[in-house]
Amino acid sequence: MIDGVALYLRQLRRFSRNARLYLLSEVIIGLAFSGYMLIFNLYIVSRGYPRSFLGELQSLPNLISLLGAVPAGVLVDAIGRKRALILANVMQTMGALGIVLSPGPNWLRLSMIIFGLSQSLWMVSSAPFLMENSSEKERNVLFSAHFGLTTLVGFAGTLVGGYLPTLFGGLLNVDVESAAAYATTLGVTVALSAVSLIPVLLIEDGRRNGKPKLGSFLPWRNIQNPKLAFRIFLPNIVISLGAAILIPYMNLFFKETYPISDKVLGTLFAISSVVTGVATLASPLLAARWGRIRALVITQMASIPFLLLIGFSGIFWVSAVSFWVRAALMNMGNPLYSAFAMEQFGERERATVSGLMGMSWNIGWTIGPYLSGYMQESPNIGFPPIFVITCSFYILASILLSVFFQRMDDRQTRAALLKKLGVIDMTREKSV
């Protein structure tokens, strides 16, 4: 175990300059986005909009990301990773600023559309960029560090985000739960989003093999093995459907179920970020012991009982502890899956595959929040059935991952080990 930790730390120090700059930008974005996620729902509700409209706003950027994921992947391959990241960052800042300054519902819709476009570009650029700026030895660690660090800094973002409405409420002489206090807090996230552009500008463009060529907007024409891509695609859809009907509304669930302040809510989410971030940074150690897919399936299945405790315990401290444990277990395997998926495809396929993975994720996040908004408004539904539905989707996704990829990952892990020992040359396995 000690040797594994030492190896992990050595791999952290080997990250390329580009990878470190990218991680710095993501850390700043993580600070901004965690505060945004904590306050956004409260801000919309404080302005007097109904839950159905909140569900529409939550779904809208994901619908745009869904429709734009594959075109974004083609665009990223054509213009390069750095230009795409810069464009995504600028659009994200514009969208966040539009939310703060919005005079009415149509402006909010437009801002969420811009936000969705930025999500598409950033999403399809991220995994290929990390893949191309890491070696095989450090890849699991880099993908985990990417997810873990951005989640870990969410501790500061959500903790500070929970206190800022009180601060700005006092400075502006308004109620701490007023739209003005929440809007000013969101303004801080806009500033952080703008600052995160600086490290991206310092990234050096990698040399691409051959002249960039615009690919087809029909994704299967850009991929040699569409069958494998579909199998990677399908579990993402199932997980996203389960997550999207519940996770965006966790802050509202806690506020409505228990008599807690925004400060307590911010602390609750801040601790969740720390626990999840640390767990994610440790995920390569689990992958080294069990393999990436097995580690992913075990941790996801272990999170299910804690999800049920959140929704049905009726005791705040039980729900809070379960909230932290569930978040850590459910999310710690995500970067392992991204790294696994990227390794199955060539350089010119990765942005398209990343776009497909993003599309599959956004299918659920487009449908789920919209339906959930109406379920929450219904006096006969509310939150309890939503927790059960989410658990069911998570279990199904874990089964699909195991059936589709367990043997494949085991074979590739054995081949990599034999290659390391000098027994055979590893060959990429591209079919199941």
C-alpha positions as CSV (number, residue, x, y, z in Angstrom):
1,M,0.0,0.0,0.0
2,I,2.8,2.4,0.9
3,D,4.7,1.5,-2.3
4,G,1.4,2.3,-4.2
5,V,1.1,5.7,-2.6
6,A,4.8,6.5,-3.4
7,L,4.3,5.5,-7.0
8,Y,1.1,7.6,-7.2
9,L,3.0,10.7,-5.9
10,R,5.8,10.1,-8.4
11,Q,3.3,10.0,-11.2
12,L,1.8,13.3,-10.0
13,R,5.2,15.0,-10.4
14,R,5.6,13.7,-13.9
15,F,2.7,15.7,-15.3
16,S,3.5,17.8,-18.4
17,R,3.5,21.6,-18.3
18,N,0.3,21.5,-20.4
19,A,-1.4,19.1,-18.1
20,R,-0.5,21.3,-15.0
21,L,-1.8,24.4,-16.7
22,Y,-5.0,22.7,-17.6
23,L,-5.4,21.4,-14.1
24,L,-4.9,24.9,-12.7
25,S,-7.6,26.3,-15.0
26,E,-9.9,23.5,-13.9
27,V,-9.3,24.2,-10.3
28,I,-10.3,27.8,-10.7
29,I,-13.4,26.7,-12.7
30,G,-14.1,24.2,-9.9
31,L,-14.2,27.0,-7.4
32,A,-16.6,29.0,-9.6
33,F,-18.9,26.1,-10.6
34,S,-19.3,24.7,-7.1
35,G,-20.5,28.1,-5.9
36,Y,-22.8,28.4,-8.9
37,M,-24.3,25.0,-8.4
38,L,-25.0,25.8,-4.7
39,I,-26.7,29.1,-5.4
40,F,-28.3,28.8,-8.8
41,N,-31.5,27.0,-7.8
42,L,-32.0,29.2,-4.8
43,Y,-31.5,32.3,-7.0
44,I,-34.1,31.2,-9.5
45,V,-36.7,30.3,-6.8
46,S,-36.0,33.6,-5.0
47,R,-37.0,35.5,-8.1
48,G,-40.4,33.9,-7.9
49,Y,-40.1,31.4,-10.8
50,P,-42.0,28.1,-10.5
51,R,-40.2,24.7,-10.2
52,S,-41.3,23.8,-13.7
53,F,-39.4,26.8,-15.1
54,L,-36.4,25.8,-12.9
55,G,-36.6,22.3,-14.4
56,E,-36.6,23.9,-17.9
57,L,-33.5,26.0,-17.1
58,Q,-31.7,23.0,-15.7
59,S,-32.5,20.9,-18.8
60,L,-31.8,23.6,-21.4
61,P,-28.0,23.6,-21.3
62,N,-28.0,19.9,-21.3
63,L,-30.3,19.8,-24.4
64,I,-27.9,22.2,-26.2
65,S,-24.9,20.0,-25.1
66,L,-26.8,16.9,-26.4
67,L,-27.5,18.4,-29.8
68,G,-24.0,20.0,-30.0
69,A,-21.8,17.3,-28.7
70,V,-20.9,15.5,-32.0
71,P,-20.6,18.8,-34.0
72,A,-18.4,20.1,-31.2
73,G,-16.2,17.0,-31.4
74,V,-15.8,17.5,-35.1
75,L,-15.0,21.2,-34.5
76,V,-12.4,20.4,-31.8
77,D,-10.6,18.0,-34.2
78,A,-10.6,20.8,-36.8
79,I,-9.5,23.8,-34.7
80,G,-7.4,22.1,-32.1
81,R,-7.8,21.5,-28.3
82,K,-6.4,24.8,-27.1
83,R,-8.6,27.0,-29.4
84,A,-11.7,25.0,-28.4
85,L,-10.9,25.4,-24.7
86,I,-10.5,29.1,-25.0
87,L,-13.7,29.5,-26.9
88,A,-15.5,27.3,-24.3
89,N,-14.2,29.4,-21.4
90,V,-15.2,32.7,-23.0
91,M,-18.7,31.4,-23.7
92,Q,-19.0,30.0,-20.2
93,T,-18.2,33.4,-18.7
94,M,-20.7,35.1,-21.0
95,G,-23.4,32.6,-20.0
96,A,-22.8,33.0,-16.3
97,L,-22.8,36.8,-16.6
98,G,-26.1,36.7,-18.5
99,I,-27.7,34.7,-15.7
100,V,-26.7,37.3,-13.2
101,L,-27.9,40.3,-15.3
102,S,-31.0,38.6,-16.8
103,P,-34.1,40.9,-16.8
104,G,-36.6,38.1,-17.5
105,P,-37.2,34.5,-18.4
106,N,-36.2,34.7,-22.1
107,W,-32.8,36.2,-21.2
108,L,-32.3,33.4,-18.7
109,R,-33.1,30.9,-21.4
110,L,-30.6,32.5,-23.8
111,S,-27.9,32.5,-21.1
112,M,-28.4,28.8,-20.4
113,I,-28.2,28.1,-24.2
114,I,-24.8,29.9,-24.2
115,F,-23.8,27.9,-21.1
116,G,-24.8,24.7,-22.9
117,L,-22.7,25.5,-25.9
118,S,-19.7,26.1,-23.7
119,Q,-20.3,22.8,-21.9
120,S,-20.2,21.0,-25.3
121,L,-16.9,22.4,-26.3
122,W,-15.2,21.9,-22.9
123,M,-16.6,18.4,-22.5
124,V,-15.4,17.1,-25.8
125,S,-12.0,18.8,-25.5
126,S,-11.1,17.6,-22.0
127,A,-10.6,13.9,-22.3
128,P,-8.7,14.0,-25.6
129,F,-6.5,16.8,-24.2
130,L,-5.7,14.8,-21.1
131,M,-5.1,11.6,-23.2
132,E,-2.7,13.4,-25.5
133,N,-0.8,15.1,-22.7
134,S,-0.1,12.0,-20.6
135,S,1.8,8.8,-20.9
136,E,0.3,5.3,-20.3
137,K,2.0,5.1,-16.9
138,E,0.5,8.3,-15.5
139,R,-2.9,8.4,-17.4
140,N,-5.1,6.9,-14.6
141,V,-3.5,9.3,-12.1
142,L,-4.0,12.4,-14.4
143,F,-7.6,11.6,-15.1
144,S,-8.3,11.0,-11.4
145,A,-6.4,14.2,-10.5
146,H,-8.4,16.2,-13.0
147,F,-11.7,15.0,-11.5
148,G,-10.5,14.9,-7.9
149,L,-8.8,18.3,-7.7
150,T,-11.7,20.1,-9.2
151,T,-14.1,18.3,-6.8
152,L,-11.8,19.0,-3.9
153,V,-11.6,22.7,-4.5
154,G,-15.4,22.6,-4.5
155,F,-15.0,22.5,-0.7
156,A,-13.9,26.2,-0.8
157,G,-16.4,27.1,-3.5
158,T,-19.4,25.7,-1.7
159,L,-18.2,26.7,1.8
160,V,-17.6,30.3,0.7
161,G,-20.7,30.2,-1.5
162,G,-22.9,29.4,1.5
163,Y,-21.5,32.4,3.4
164,L,-21.5,35.0,0.6
165,P,-25.3,35.6,0.5
166,T,-25.1,36.6,4.2
167,L,-22.1,38.9,3.5
168,F,-23.7,40.6,0.5
169,G,-27.1,40.7,2.2
170,G,-25.5,42.8,4.9
171,L,-23.5,45.0,2.5
172,L,-26.5,45.6,0.3
173,N,-28.9,45.9,3.2
174,V,-31.2,43.2,1.8
175,D,-32.5,39.9,3.1
176,V,-29.8,37.2,3.0
177,E,-32.1,34.9,1.0
178,S,-33.1,37.6,-1.5
179,A,-32.5,37.6,-5.2
180,A,-30.1,40.5,-4.9
181,A,-27.8,38.6,-2.4
182,Y,-27.9,35.5,-4.5
183,A,-27.2,37.4,-7.8
184,T,-24.2,39.2,-6.2
185,T,-22.8,35.8,-5.1
186,L,-23.2,34.4,-8.6
187,G,-21.3,37.5,-9.8
188,V,-18.2,36.2,-7.9
189,T,-18.4,33.0,-9.9
190,V,-18.4,35.0,-13.1
191,A,-15.2,36.7,-12.1
192,L,-13.5,33.3,-11.3
193,S,-14.7,31.9,-14.6
194,A,-12.9,34.8,-16.4
195,V,-9.7,34.3,-14.4
196,S,-9.6,30.6,-15.4
197,L,-8.9,31.6,-19.0
198,I,-5.4,32.8,-18.1
199,P,-3.8,29.3,-17.7
200,V,-5.5,28.1,-20.9
201,L,-3.9,30.9,-22.9
202,L,-0.5,29.7,-21.6
203,I,-1.0,26.1,-23.0
204,E,1.2,25.2,-25.9
205,D,-0.6,23.7,-28.9
206,G,0.6,20.1,-29.6
207,R,1.8,19.1,-33.0
208,R,-0.8,17.3,-34.9
209,N,0.0,14.5,-37.3
210,G,-1.0,15.7,-40.7
211,K,-3.3,18.6,-41.7
212,P,-6.5,18.8,-39.7
213,K,-9.5,17.6,-41.7
214,L,-13.1,18.3,-40.9
215,G,-14.8,15.1,-40.1
216,S,-18.3,13.9,-40.8
217,F,-21.2,15.1,-38.6
218,L,-22.4,11.5,-38.7
219,P,-20.3,10.2,-35.8
220,W,-20.1,6.5,-36.9
221,R,-18.2,7.7,-40.0
222,N,-15.5,9.0,-37.8
223,I,-15.1,5.8,-35.7
224,Q,-13.7,2.5,-36.8
225,N,-15.6,0.5,-34.2
226,P,-19.1,2.0,-33.8
227,K,-20.3,-1.1,-31.8
228,L,-17.7,-0.5,-29.1
229,A,-18.6,3.2,-29.0
230,F,-22.3,2.3,-28.5
231,R,-21.4,0.1,-25.6
232,I,-19.4,2.9,-24.0
233,F,-22.3,5.2,-24.7
234,L,-25.2,3.2,-23.2
235,P,-24.2,3.0,-19.5
236,N,-23.6,6.7,-19.5
237,I,-27.2,7.3,-20.6
238,V,-28.6,5.1,-17.8
239,I,-26.4,6.7,-15.1
240,S,-27.3,10.2,-16.4
241,L,-31.0,9.5,-16.3
242,G,-30.8,8.4,-12.7
243,A,-28.6,11.3,-11.6
244,A,-30.4,14.1,-13.5
245,I,-33.7,13.6,-11.8
246,L,-32.2,14.0,-8.3
247,I,-28.7,15.4,-8.0
248,P,-29.4,18.9,-9.3
249,Y,-32.1,19.3,-6.6
250,M,-30.2,18.0,-3.6
251,N,-29.8,21.5,-2.2
252,L,-33.6,22.0,-2.4
253,F,-34.2,18.5,-0.9
254,F,-32.1,19.4,2.2
255,K,-33.6,22.9,2.5
256,E,-37.1,21.6,2.4
257,T,-36.6,18.4,4.5
258,Y,-34.6,19.9,7.3
259,P,-34.6,23.4,8.9
260,I,-31.1,24.4,7.8
261,S,-29.6,27.8,6.8
262,D,-27.6,28.6,3.6
263,K,-24.5,28.5,5.7
264,V,-25.2,24.9,6.9
265,L,-26.1,23.9,3.3
266,G,-22.8,25.4,2.0
267,T,-20.9,23.5,4.7
268,L,-22.7,20.3,3.8
269,F,-21.8,20.5,0.1
270,A,-18.3,21.7,0.9
271,I,-17.5,18.6,3.0
272,S,-19.0,16.5,0.2
273,S,-16.5,18.0,-2.2
274,V,-13.6,17.3,0.1
275,V,-14.6,13.7,0.6
276,T,-15.3,13.1,-3.1
277,G,-12.1,14.8,-4.2
278,V,-9.9,12.7,-1.8
279,A,-11.7,9.5,-2.8
280,T,-11.3,10.3,-6.5
281,L,-7.5,10.9,-6.1
282,A,-7.3,7.5,-4.5
283,S,-9.2,5.7,-7.3
284,P,-6.0,4.7,-9.2
285,L,-5.0,2.7,-6.2
286,L,-8.3,0.7,-6.5
287,A,-7.8,0.4,-10.2
288,A,-4.3,-1.0,-9.7
289,R,-5.8,-3.6,-7.3
290,W,-9.1,-4.5,-8.9
291,G,-8.9,-3.1,-12.5
292,R,-10.7,0.0,-13.7
293,I,-14.1,-1.5,-14.5
294,R,-14.3,-3.7,-11.5
295,A,-13.4,-0.8,-9.2
296,L,-16.0,1.4,-10.9
297,V,-18.8,-1.2,-10.5
298,I,-17.9,-2.0,-6.9
299,T,-17.9,1.6,-5.8
300,Q,-21.1,2.5,-7.7
301,M,-23.0,-0.4,-6.2
302,A,-21.7,0.4,-2.7
303,S,-23.2,3.9,-3.0
304,I,-26.8,2.6,-3.3
305,P,-27.6,2.0,0.4
306,F,-26.3,5.5,1.3
307,L,-28.5,7.1,-1.4
308,L,-31.5,5.5,0.2
309,L,-30.5,6.7,3.6
310,I,-30.4,10.3,2.4
311,G,-33.9,10.1,1.1
312,F,-35.6,8.0,3.8
313,S,-33.7,8.3,7.1
314,G,-35.5,11.5,8.2
315,I,-32.6,12.3,10.5
316,F,-30.4,15.2,9.3
317,W,-27.0,13.9,10.5
318,V,-27.7,10.4,9.0
319,S,-28.7,12.0,5.7
320,A,-25.7,14.3,5.8
321,V,-23.1,11.6,6.4
322,S,-24.8,9.4,3.8
323,F,-24.7,12.3,1.3
324,W,-20.9,12.5,1.7
325,V,-20.3,8.8,1.5
326,R,-22.6,8.4,-1.5
327,A,-21.0,11.2,-3.4
328,A,-17.5,9.8,-2.8
329,L,-18.4,6.2,-3.8
330,M,-20.5,7.1,-6.9
331,N,-18.1,9.6,-8.4
332,M,-14.6,8.2,-7.6
333,G,-14.7,5.8,-10.6
334,N,-15.7,8.3,-13.2
335,P,-12.2,9.3,-14.3
336,L,-11.2,5.7,-14.6
337,Y,-14.0,5.1,-17.1
338,S,-13.0,8.2,-19.1
339,A,-9.4,7.0,-19.3
340,F,-10.5,3.5,-20.3
341,A,-12.8,4.8,-23.0
342,M,-10.1,7.1,-24.5
343,E,-7.6,4.3,-24.7
344,Q,-9.8,2.2,-26.9
345,F,-9.7,4.7,-29.8
346,G,-7.1,6.5,-32.0
347,E,-6.2,10.1,-31.8
348,R,-8.5,11.2,-34.6
349,E,-11.4,9.4,-33.1
350,R,-11.2,10.7,-29.5
351,A,-12.9,14.0,-29.8
352,T,-15.8,12.3,-31.6
353,V,-16.0,9.6,-28.9
354,S,-15.8,12.2,-26.2
355,G,-18.6,14.0,-27.9
356,L,-20.7,10.8,-28.0
357,M,-20.0,10.2,-24.3
358,G,-21.1,13.8,-23.6
359,M,-24.1,13.3,-25.8
360,S,-25.1,10.1,-23.9
361,W,-24.6,12.0,-20.6
362,N,-26.7,14.9,-21.7
363,I,-29.6,12.7,-22.9
364,G,-30.4,12.0,-19.2
365,W,-29.5,15.5,-18.1
366,T,-31.9,17.0,-20.7
367,I,-34.9,14.8,-19.8
368,G,-34.3,14.3,-16.1
369,P,-34.4,17.8,-14.6
370,Y,-37.4,18.7,-16.6
371,L,-39.4,15.7,-15.5
372,S,-38.2,16.0,-11.9
373,G,-39.4,19.6,-11.7
374,Y,-43.0,18.4,-12.4
375,M,-42.7,15.4,-10.1
376,Q,-41.6,17.7,-7.2
377,E,-44.6,20.0,-7.8
378,S,-47.0,17.0,-7.7
379,P,-48.5,16.5,-4.3
380,N,-48.7,12.8,-4.9
381,I,-45.0,12.3,-5.9
382,G,-42.4,14.6,-4.4
383,F,-38.8,13.4,-3.6
384,P,-39.2,9.8,-2.2
385,P,-40.0,8.0,-5.5
386,I,-37.2,10.0,-7.2
387,F,-34.7,8.4,-4.8
388,V,-35.9,4.9,-5.7
389,I,-35.9,5.7,-9.5
390,T,-32.3,7.0,-9.2
391,C,-31.1,3.8,-7.4
392,S,-32.7,1.6,-10.0
393,F,-30.9,3.4,-12.8
394,Y,-27.6,3.2,-11.0
395,I,-27.9,-0.6,-10.5
396,L,-28.8,-1.1,-14.1
397,A,-25.8,0.9,-15.3
398,S,-23.4,-1.1,-13.0
399,I,-24.7,-4.3,-14.5
400,L,-24.2,-3.0,-18.1
401,L,-20.6,-1.9,-17.3
402,S,-19.7,-5.3,-15.9
403,V,-21.3,-7.2,-18.8
404,F,-19.8,-5.0,-21.5
405,F,-16.3,-4.4,-20.3
406,Q,-15.1,-6.5,-17.4
407,R,-13.5,-9.2,-19.4
408,M,-12.1,-6.7,-21.9
409,D,-10.5,-4.6,-19.1
410,D,-9.1,-7.8,-17.4
411,R,-7.4,-8.8,-20.7
412,Q,-5.9,-5.4,-21.3
413,T,-4.7,-5.2,-17.7
414,R,-2.9,-8.5,-18.0
415,A,-1.4,-7.5,-21.4
416,A,-0.1,-4.3,-19.9
417,L,1.5,-6.2,-17.0
418,L,3.1,-8.6,-19.4
419,K,4.4,-5.8,-21.5
420,K,5.9,-4.1,-18.4
421,L,7.6,-7.4,-17.5
422,G,8.9,-7.6,-21.1
423,V,7.0,-10.8,-22.0
424,I,4.9,-9.5,-24.8
425,D,4.1,-6.3,-26.7
426,M,0.7,-5.0,-25.8
427,T,-1.8,-4.7,-28.7
428,R,-4.8,-2.5,-28.5
429,E,-8.0,-4.4,-28.2
430,K,-10.8,-2.6,-30.0
431,S,-13.6,-5.1,-30.0
432,V,-15.8,-6.9,-27.5
